[in-house]
Amino acid sequence: MIISAQHERYFMTSRDQTLPLYIESIGYNGNQESVKRPSGYPCYHWLQTVKGAGEFRFAGSTLILGESSGILMPPNVPHEYLRSQGDWETLYVTFAGSQCSAITEGLGLGEAAIYQWEADSPPEHYGRQVLGSMGSDQDLSGLEASADMYRFLILLKKHGMKGSRSSISHAVERLAPLIAYMERHYADPDIGLEEMAAILGITPRHLNTLFKQSFGMTAYSYFILLRIRKSKEFMTGDRMLTIKETATRVGFRDASHFVATFRRIEHVTPEQFRTLY
């Protein structure tokens, strides 16, 4: 790790670059200068405003990067940024790794985008915490910094808002009463999308939008996965329970539908699963 005396900035050495995800550099700039990169940056680049505001330009657009917001750029995307009012305090992280693209794509963070979050939510302070820990710890292996980077991406996925969409944490909070209802009524085969939407007082379409944003699936798909999870608990908890009885306990009208659904999701039959465990 190399420390630059001119800025509060840290660079990782080449030995850290064998990790699947690693921080290349991280720093805080109390008076952000103008930056122009016609060829982009070779690593993923995160830039967030700590105080003030700046202009970020890429793909022919100009975005205002105010407080409680940041932008994530993939490698080699041409861009430039500059102050738009007073002093512009920023924090940045550049990162890469053999699995970096797979991780960002898997989290839905692969494309260039600006993110916003509520004041005092985790993304607001996490970068400074990582910066502080890198300055005080002797993380010669780079493993802690790699874990910190992954944790930051998870927080951005959970708390970050793109455009008019609410954050995942808000969506999950909104869905909490319905999820609790599902936990209590998974044995009821008559519950469908209309009944679920009525619990929250929203339309079925809006309900599916919230579930897809939070869990990447529809509300009914989530309910089916809950039933399958419960069935595994029943089958391993009581070996005398028949497949038909298990199906009834988790809201399936007949055993054949339960077996087909279980095999589609788990890639083994219920009996094969019980033998394994």
FENCORVEN-V627995 format. One record per pair of residues at least 12 apart in sequence whose ideal C-beta (glycine too) atoms are under 8 Angstrom apart, sorted by the first residue. I is the first residue (numbers start at 1). J is the second residue. Records with the same first field share a line. If there is no record, write none. Layout:
I: J, J
This chain:
1: 13, 134, 139, 140
3: 135
4: 27
7: 27, 28, 29
8: 27, 28, 29, 131, 135
9: 25, 26, 27, 28
10: 23, 25, 26, 27, 131, 134, 135
11: 24, 25
12: 24, 25, 142, 145
15: 142
16: 141, 142, 145, 146
17: 96, 97
18: 98
19: 97, 98, 142, 143, 146
20: 97, 98, 99, 100, 103, 146
21: 95, 96, 97, 99, 100, 103, 146, 149, 150
22: 95, 96, 97, 142, 145, 146, 149
23: 93, 94, 95, 130, 134, 142, 145, 146, 148, 149
24: 43, 94, 95, 96
25: 92, 93, 94
26: 91, 92, 93, 94, 127, 130, 131, 134
27: 91, 92, 131
28: 50, 89, 90, 91, 128, 131
29: 89, 90, 91, 92
30: 87, 89
31: 87, 88, 89
32: 54, 81, 83, 87, 88, 89, 90
34: 80, 81, 82, 83
35: 80, 81, 82
36: 80
37: 78, 79, 80
38: 78
39: 76, 78
40: 73, 75, 76, 77, 78, 79
41: 73, 75, 76, 94
42: 75, 76, 96
43: 75, 94, 95, 96
44: 72, 73, 74, 75, 94, 95, 96, 100, 104
45: 72, 73, 75, 92, 93, 94
46: 70, 71, 72, 73, 92, 93, 94, 95, 127, 152
47: 65, 70, 71, 73, 81, 90, 91, 92
48: 65, 69, 70, 71, 90, 91, 92, 123, 127
49: 65, 66, 67, 68, 69, 70, 88, 89, 90
50: 67, 89, 90, 91, 128
51: 67, 87, 88, 89
52: 67, 83, 85, 86, 87, 88, 89
53: 65, 66, 67, 83, 84, 85, 88
54: 81, 82, 83, 84, 88, 90
55: 81, 82, 83, 84
56: 71, 79, 80, 81, 114
57: 79, 80, 81
58: 73, 77, 78, 79, 80, 112
59: 77, 112
63: 114
64: 84
65: 81, 114
67: 119
68: 116, 117, 118, 119, 121, 124
69: 114, 115, 116, 117
70: 114, 115, 123
71: 112, 113, 114, 115
72: 104, 109, 112, 113, 115, 156
73: 112
74: 104, 110, 111, 112
75: 96
77: 112
91: 127, 128, 131
93: 127, 130, 149, 152
95: 149
97: 146
103: 150, 153
104: 153
107: 153, 154, 157
108: 157
109: 153, 156, 157
113: 162
114: 162
115: 156, 160, 161, 162
116: 160, 161, 162
117: 159, 160, 161, 167
118: 159, 167
121: 159, 169
122: 155, 158, 159
123: 152, 155, 156, 159, 160
126: 151, 152, 155
127: 152
130: 145, 148, 149, 152
133: 148
165: 213
166: 213
168: 213, 214
171: 210, 213, 214
172: 214
174: 200, 210
175: 200, 210, 211, 214
177: 199, 200
178: 196, 199, 200, 207, 219
181: 196, 199
182: 196, 222, 223, 226
183: 226
186: 223, 226, 227, 230, 250, 251
187: 248, 249, 250, 251
188: 251
189: 251, 252, 253
191: 223, 251
192: 220
193: 207, 208, 218, 219, 220
196: 219, 220, 223
197: 219
204: 219
207: 219
224: 261, 265
225: 265
227: 250, 251, 252
228: 250, 261, 262, 265, 266
230: 249, 250
231: 246, 247, 249, 250, 258, 262, 270
232: 273, 277
234: 246, 249, 250
235: 270, 273, 274, 277
236: 274, 277
239: 274
243: 255, 258, 259, 270, 271
246: 258, 270
247: 259
258: 270
